[in-house]
Amino acid sequence: MENIPPCPACNSPYGYELDDKLVCPECSYEWKLDEIQEEVLETLVVKDANGTVLADGDSVTIVKDLPVKGAPKPIKAGTKVKSIRLVEGDHNIDCKIDGFGSMALKSEFVRKA
């Protein structure tokens, strides 16, 4: 398995696969990948400006000009952003925008494309 998530107990990145479960070598915690993914999906609900629920990998469109600190010009309304990643916090979307690089956006300023 290529992308083994960090241990839910101690956040160690060194987990490994053993039979049908994952094991953390640092704290000996055992878990199933399906259980963790279901818990994350249940707890993190992010909605766009129109109230549509967003998911990892969705494409979104910026709905208003967003000023960027240190940049000479804002991100224009209508800019399409591909392959978003949902995260916890105030700025709950991580993405890469062509011409600007990695950004954290608030979901209230985007709509699902």
Secondary structure, 3 states (H helix, E strand, C coil): CCCCCCCCCCCCCCCEEECCEEECCCCCCEECHHHHHHHHHHHCCEECCCCCEECCCCCEEECCCECCCCCCCCECCCCEECCCEECCCCCCEEEEECCCEEEEECHHHEEEC
